[in-house]
Amino acid sequence: MQIQFHTDHNIVGNERQNAYFTTTITEALSRFSIHITRLEVHLADENGAKERKNDQRCMIEARLEGMQPVAVTNHADSIEKAVKGATEKLKAALDTVLGKLKTF
């Protein structure tokens, strides 16, 4: 499973942060790893320098082998919380999508 990170101009991405998020996301989605070919993680600060509640956004798009991509978005006060929330939403979405395949 390959993970690509994209940040807007308000977020400074670095290797340490990417390594932390890669580990966190990989562990959380490990049971889906045989189905996921690539994850694209988009991080953004929607208000820039202005302080506002829930202005950090994480959008994760999972590319599934032989299927349409699944995308989720989560807003939070920090990038870490936004990534954790988006990861949890993606787990639920993948459970639904892949669960439907098992019923046929």
HELIX and SHEET records of a PDB file:
HELIX    1   1 GLU A   15  ALA A   28  1                                  14    
HELIX    2   2 SER A   30  PHE A   32  5                                   3    
HELIX    3   3 ILE A   79  LYS A  102  1                                  24    
SHEET    1   A 4 GLN A   2  THR A   7  0                                        
SHEET    2   A 4 ILE A  36  ASP A  45  1                                        
SHEET    3   A 4 GLN A  56  LEU A  64 -1                                        
SHEET    4   A 4 VAL A  70  ALA A  76 -1                                        
END                                                                             
